[in-house]
Amino acid sequence: MANRTVVRAAALVGALSVVIAGCGGGNTTTARGPATVGPPAKQCDPRDAVQVKASGQPSTAPLKIGTLLPETGSLSFLGPPEFAAVDMAVKEINAAGGVLGNPVVNIRGDSGDDKTDTANQTVDRELGQGAQVIIGAAASGVTKLVIDKITGAGVVEFSPANTSDEFTCWPDKGLYFRTAPPDRLQAQALAALMATDGAQRISILARNDPYGSGLANNTVENLRAAGIPQNQLQKIIYDPNATSYNTEIDDVRQFNPDAIAVIGFDESKKILTRMSEVRIGPGQKLVYGSDGNMGNALGMGLPPGLLNGMKGTAPLSKLSPSFEQRLRAEDPRVVDTNYAGEAYDAVMIVALAAEQAKSTKGVDIASEINGITKDGEKCTTFRQCRDIIDRGGNPDYDGVTGTLDFNAAGERAVGSYGILKFNAQNKIDEAAIQYRVVGR
């Protein structure tokens, strides 16, 4: 058994060098029990994504950037670092002279979550105020509620945290972009982590939305590709709005896995508490999370030590001490830095794309975004990159999250992930964070 574990882990780690080109469909398994795998999900190729063309009628009106980020709702722990990063980026751009000679206007807006109409109300308000770009949403389920409205208005939607594979080939008129890598990549990192730890029989509990079911499906696919038999894998898709998860957790306990992955948001607190009560929680089994719950907010209000030893993955780049200091100076309340770098880079990219397009119209900005991230002269700040543009060159912006190199679908083909672990104080052990790059 030990030898087979080594082979499986090696196979998964080896798979991390593969360039991910496809995207999964929206299949969701709601039946409890071992995962069933049917025909392959319909694939799409990022190279087939629609490429928007410049309008031919540029505008030099001030660039207005709206935010659609979670002040409230099940992902509200992601809000402070994302808002602070956007605010910081806008201030730095304006200190360097703004975009096309005008200060960038920052319109703050709450996304809520997919249980409310907050996102639609925010988008309506920001479109009414003339935003040409909206940064957000954080949750893939929220973006599904508003993406057609935003892109249909000729406005760029640029998410720092959407990971659902559905957006790779969404009919977005070439106006949707993201700095967060798609879940096809996180699934590789999560599956490799579990296999490397020796997991042989695995249960996956995932919320029923594009993020949860998509990441669960891709993780199962990676585990099976590494040689773990189907009858050793259990996938349960749960209702995130349920009042109790006892039935799902009882099913997991009866399956008797040696590892359990919980792919959820704030409801993960209830799930992990109940798992511990029936002796299958962290410290009793190998328990894993993902970016939707791997933050210090998960431990708030839980009994001391309940999360001790729980591991997980999250799209995370090793941020410089200088960036983190500036971020916390912007908002001293920032604890976690999840998706802060991605939010900062999103603002920088759209500002540089507007400079390159000599226009602040949404379609004009979109026509230049992918090119700003690749195949040019390397630069790492707004001022450096704008100087390249001013002398007629093509900048290749490498952001605080590293190399971007967007593909035709407006997303990165390489993802950097943090391997995170909770300590006895129910806090992420910052000293123990490891980084893994997947994709190529």
C-alpha positions in Angstrom: 0.0 0.0 0.0 2.8 2.4 0.8 4.4 1.8 -2.6 1.1 2.5 -4.4 0.8 5.8 -2.5 4.2 6.9 -3.7 3.3 6.1 -7.3 0.0 7.9 -7.0 1.5 11.0 -5.5 4.3 11.0 -8.1 1.8 10.7 -10.9 -0.2 13.7 -9.5 2.9 15.9 -9.0 4.0 15.0 -12.5 0.7 16.1 -13.8 1.3 19.5 -12.4 3.6 20.2 -15.4 0.8 19.8 -17.9 -0.6 23.0 -19.5 -4.4 23.1 -18.8 -6.3 24.0 -21.9 -9.8 22.5 -21.3 -12.7 23.6 -19.1 -15.2 21.3 -17.4 -19.0 21.4 -17.8 -21.5 22.1 -15.1 -22.3 18.5 -14.1 -23.4 18.2 -10.5 -23.7 15.0 -8.5 -26.4 15.3 -5.8 -26.8 11.7 -5.0 -24.9 10.6 -1.9 -22.3 7.8 -2.1 -19.3 7.0 -4.2 -18.8 9.3 -7.1 -20.0 8.1 -10.4 -18.1 9.2 -13.5 -19.9 9.3 -16.8 -18.8 10.6 -20.2 -16.2 13.3 -20.2 -17.5 16.8 -19.6 -17.8 18.9 -22.7 -14.5 20.5 -23.4 -13.7 24.0 -24.6 -10.5 25.5 -25.9 -9.4 28.9 -24.7 -8.1 29.6 -28.1 -11.7 29.7 -29.4 -12.6 32.5 -27.0 -14.1 35.6 -28.7 -11.6 38.4 -29.1 -13.1 41.9 -28.8 -12.2 44.6 -31.3 -11.4 48.2 -30.5 -14.3 50.6 -31.1 -12.5 52.9 -33.5 -14.0 55.8 -31.5 -11.8 56.2 -28.5 -12.8 58.1 -25.4 -10.5 60.0 -23.0 -13.1 60.4 -20.3 -11.8 59.6 -16.8 -11.5 55.9 -16.1 -14.1 54.8 -13.6 -13.5 51.5 -11.8 -16.3 49.9 -9.8 -15.8 47.2 -7.3 -18.1 44.2 -6.8 -16.5 42.6 -3.8 -17.8 40.9 -0.6 -18.4 43.3 2.2 -21.2 41.0 3.3 -22.2 37.4 2.7 -20.5 34.0 2.9 -17.2 35.2 1.5 -17.0 38.5 3.4 -13.6 37.4 4.9 -12.2 38.0 1.4 -13.4 41.6 1.2 -10.9 43.5 3.3 -7.7 42.4 1.4 -9.4 42.8 -2.0 -10.9 46.3 -1.2 -7.6 47.4 0.3 -5.6 46.2 -2.8 -8.0 48.0 -5.2 -7.8 51.2 -3.2 -4.0 51.0 -3.0 -3.6 50.4 -6.8 -5.9 53.3 -7.6 -3.9 55.6 -5.3 -0.6 54.5 -6.8 -1.9 55.1 -10.4 -3.2 58.5 -9.5 0.1 59.4 -7.8 1.8 58.6 -11.1 -0.5 61.0 -13.0 -3.6 58.9 -13.5 -4.8 57.3 -16.7 -4.6 59.4 -19.9 -3.9 62.4 -17.7 -7.0 62.0 -15.5 -7.4 60.6 -12.0 -9.0 57.2 -11.8 -12.3 57.2 -10.1 -12.9 54.4 -7.6 -16.6 53.4 -7.0 -16.9 51.0 -4.1 -19.6 48.3 -4.2 -20.7 45.2 -2.2 -21.3 42.0 -4.0 -23.0 40.2 -1.1 -23.4 36.5 -2.1 -25.6 34.4 -4.4 -28.4 34.3 -1.8 -29.1 38.0 -2.1 -29.8 40.6 -4.9 -27.0 42.8 -3.6 -24.7 42.2 -6.7 -27.4 43.2 -9.2 -28.2 46.3 -7.3 -24.5 47.3 -7.1 -23.9 46.6 -10.8 -27.0 48.7 -11.7 -25.7 51.6 -9.6 -22.1 51.4 -10.9 -23.2 51.2 -14.5 -25.5 54.2 -13.9 -22.4 56.1 -12.6 -20.5 55.3 -15.8 -18.1 52.6 -14.8 -16.1 51.2 -17.7 -14.6 48.4 -15.6 -16.0 46.4 -12.7 -13.5 44.5 -10.5 -15.3 41.4 -9.1 -17.1 39.4 -8.2 -15.2 37.1 -5.8 -17.6 34.2 -5.8 -18.2 32.4 -9.1 -21.9 32.0 -8.2 -22.3 35.8 -7.9 -20.5 36.4 -11.2 -23.0 34.1 -12.9 -25.8 36.5 -11.7 -24.3 39.6 -13.3 -21.8 38.7 -16.0 -24.3 39.0 -18.9 -25.5 42.4 -17.6 -22.0 43.8 -17.3 -20.6 42.5 -20.5 -23.8 43.2 -22.4 -23.3 46.9 -21.4 -19.9 46.9 -23.1 -18.2 47.0 -19.7 -15.2 45.0 -18.6 -15.7 42.5 -15.8 -12.4 41.6 -14.2 -12.5 39.1 -11.3 -9.6 38.7 -8.9 -11.1 35.5 -7.4 -13.4 33.6 -9.7 -12.1 30.1 -10.3 -15.0 28.2 -11.9 -14.0 26.6 -15.2 -17.3 27.7 -16.6 -16.0 31.1 -17.4 -13.1 30.0 -19.6 -15.5 29.8 -22.6 -18.4 31.9 -21.3 -20.1 33.9 -24.1 -18.8 37.2 -22.6 -18.2 39.2 -25.9 -14.5 39.1 -25.0 -15.1 41.4 -21.9 -14.5 39.0 -19.0 -11.1 38.5 -17.5 -9.6 37.1 -14.3 -6.3 37.0 -12.4 -7.3 34.0 -10.4 -6.4 30.7 -12.1 -9.2 28.3 -13.0 -10.2 25.4 -10.8 -8.7 22.9 -13.2 -5.4 24.0 -11.8 -6.4 24.1 -8.1 -7.8 20.6 -8.4 -4.3 19.4 -9.4 -2.8 21.0 -6.4 -5.5 19.7 -4.0 -5.3 16.2 -5.3 -1.5 16.1 -5.2 -1.6 17.4 -1.6 -3.9 14.6 -0.5 -2.1 11.9 -2.4 1.3 13.1 -1.1 0.0 12.7 2.5 -0.9 9.1 1.8 -4.6 9.3 1.3 -6.0 6.1 -0.2 -9.8 6.4 0.4 -11.2 9.9 0.1 -14.5 11.7 0.6 -15.2 15.1 -0.9 -18.0 17.3 0.5 -18.7 20.2 -1.8 -21.2 23.0 -1.9 -23.8 22.9 -4.8 -22.7 25.9 -6.9 -20.3 26.4 -9.9 -17.3 26.6 -7.6 -18.0 23.7 -5.3 -19.2 21.1 -7.8 -16.7 22.2 -10.4 -13.7 21.9 -8.1 -15.0 18.6 -6.7 -15.5 17.1 -10.2 -12.0 18.1 -11.2 -10.4 16.8 -8.0 -12.1 13.4 -8.5 -10.8 13.4 -12.1 -7.2 14.1 -11.0 -7.4 11.4 -8.3 -8.7 8.8 -10.7 -6.1 9.7 -13.3 -3.5 9.1 -10.6 -4.8 5.6 -10.1 -7.1 5.8 -7.1 -10.1 3.5 -7.9 -13.5 4.9 -8.3 -14.8 2.8 -5.4 -12.3 4.5 -3.1 -13.8 7.9 -3.8 -16.9 9.4 -2.4 -18.3 12.7 -3.7 -21.3 14.4 -1.9 -22.7 17.7 -3.2 -24.6 19.5 -0.5 -27.0 22.4 -0.2 -25.0 25.3 1.2 -28.3 26.8 2.7 -29.2 23.7 4.6 -29.8 24.0 8.3 -28.0 20.8 9.1 -25.5 18.6 7.4 -25.9 15.6 9.6 -27.1 13.2 6.9 -24.2 14.0 4.6 -21.7 13.7 7.4 -23.2 10.4 8.5 -22.7 9.1 4.9 -19.1 10.1 5.1 -18.6 8.4 8.4 -20.1 5.2 7.1 -17.8 5.4 4.0 -14.9 5.5 6.5 -12.4 7.5 4.5 -8.9 8.2 5.6 -9.1 11.7 4.1 -11.9 14.2 3.7 -12.0 17.4 1.6 -14.5 20.1 2.4 -15.0 22.5 -0.5 -17.2 25.3 0.9 -17.5 28.8 2.3 -18.7 30.0 5.7 -21.0 26.9 6.1 -17.8 24.9 6.5 -17.8 25.9 10.2 -21.0 23.9 10.8 -19.7 20.9 8.7 -16.4 20.8 10.5 -18.0 21.1 13.9 -20.3 18.2 13.2 -17.4 16.2 11.7 -15.5 16.6 15.0 -18.5 15.6 17.1 -18.7 12.3 15.2 -14.9 11.8 15.4 -14.0 12.4 11.7 -12.8 16.0 12.0 -9.3 17.5 11.9 -6.9 15.5 14.1 -9.1 12.5 13.8 -8.8 12.1 10.0 -6.8 13.9 7.3 -9.0 16.9 6.6 -8.5 19.4 3.8 -10.1 22.6 2.6 -9.8 25.0 -0.4 -9.7 28.7 -1.0 -13.4 29.2 -0.1 -12.7 28.3 3.6 -8.9 28.3 4.1 -8.7 31.6 5.9 -8.4 32.8 9.5 -12.1 33.7 9.5 -12.9 29.9 9.5 -11.5 29.6 13.0 -13.5 32.5 14.5 -16.0 31.2 17.1 -14.9 27.6 16.9 -13.7 25.6 20.0 -9.9 25.9 20.6 -7.9 23.5 18.5 -10.8 22.2 16.4 -9.0 23.0 13.1 -5.5 22.0 14.3 -3.8 20.1 11.5 -6.4 20.9 8.8 -4.6 21.6 5.5 -5.8 23.0 2.2 -5.0 24.9 -1.0 -5.7 28.5 -2.1 -4.5 30.5 -5.1 -1.7 32.3 -3.5 1.5 33.9 -4.6 4.3 34.8 -2.3 3.8 38.5 -1.8 6.7 40.8 -1.1 7.0 42.2 2.5 6.7 45.7 0.9 3.4 44.9 -0.7 2.0 43.4 2.5 3.1 46.4 4.5 1.5 48.8 2.0 -1.7 46.7 2.1 -2.0 46.8 5.9 -1.1 50.5 5.9 -4.1 51.0 3.5 -6.3 49.0 5.9 -4.9 47.9 9.3 -7.8 45.5 9.7 -6.5 43.2 7.0 -5.6 39.8 8.4 -5.5 37.4 5.5 -4.1 38.5 2.2 -6.1 36.0 0.0 -6.6 37.5 -3.5 -5.2 40.9 -2.6 -2.4 40.5 -5.1 -4.9 39.4 -7.8 -7.1 42.4 -7.1 -4.1 44.8 -7.3 -2.9 43.3 -10.5 -6.4 43.5 -12.1 -6.5 47.2 -11.5 -3.0 47.7 -12.9 -3.8 45.7 -16.0 -6.9 47.6 -16.9 -5.2 51.0 -16.3 -2.3 50.0 -18.6 -4.7 48.6 -21.2 -6.5 52.0 -21.2 -3.2 53.7 -21.7 -2.2 51.3 -24.5 -5.6 51.8 -26.2 -5.6 55.6 -25.7 -9.2 55.1 -24.6 -11.2 54.4 -21.5 -14.1 52.7 -23.3 -14.7 49.2 -22.1 -14.3 47.4 -25.4 -11.1 49.4 -26.1 -9.6 48.5 -22.8 -10.6 44.8 -23.3 -8.9 44.7 -26.7 -5.5 45.4 -25.1 -5.7 43.5 -21.8 -4.2 40.2 -22.9 -1.4 41.9 -24.7 -0.4 43.9 -21.6 0.5 40.6 -19.8 2.8 39.0 -22.3 5.1 39.2 -25.3 6.7 42.6 -24.6 9.2 44.4 -22.6 9.1 43.4 -19.0 7.9 45.9 -16.3 6.5 45.6 -12.8 5.0 49.0 -12.0 2.4 51.2 -13.6 4.9 54.0 -14.1 7.5 51.6 -15.7 4.9 50.1 -18.0 3.4 53.4 -19.0 6.9 54.8 -19.9 7.2 51.8 -22.3 3.9 52.7 -23.9 4.8 56.4 -24.1 7.8 55.6 -26.2 5.8 53.4 -28.5 6.7 50.0 -27.0 4.7 47.0 -25.8 4.8 46.4 -22.0 4.7 42.9 -20.5 3.4 43.5 -17.0 4.6 41.0 -14.4 2.5 41.7 -11.3 2.8 41.2 -7.6 1.4 37.7 -8.2 4.1 36.9 -10.7 4.0 36.1 -14.4 0.5 36.5 -15.9 0.7 35.6 -19.6 -3.0 35.6 -20.3 -4.4 33.2 -22.9 -7.1 34.1 -25.4 -9.8 33.5 -22.8 -8.4 36.3 -20.6 -7.0 34.1 -17.8 -3.7 32.8 -16.7 -2.6 29.3 -17.8 -0.3 29.0 -14.8 -1.4 29.1 -11.1 0.5 29.5 -7.9 -1.1 27.9 -4.9 -0.3 28.1 -1.2 -0.4 24.9 0.8 -1.9 26.1 4.1 -2.3 24.5 7.5 -4.2 25.5 10.7 -2.4 25.5 14.0 -3.7 24.8 17.5 -5.0 28.3 17.8 -7.3 27.7 14.7 -5.1 30.1 12.8 -3.3 29.7 9.5 0.4 28.9 10.3 2.1 31.6 8.3 5.5 30.1 8.9 4.5 26.8 7.4 3.0 28.0 4.1 4.5 26.3 1.1 4.0 27.3 -2.5 3.3 25.1 -5.5 3.1 26.3 -9.1 0.9 24.3 -11.5 0.1 24.5 -15.2 3.4 24.4 -16.9 
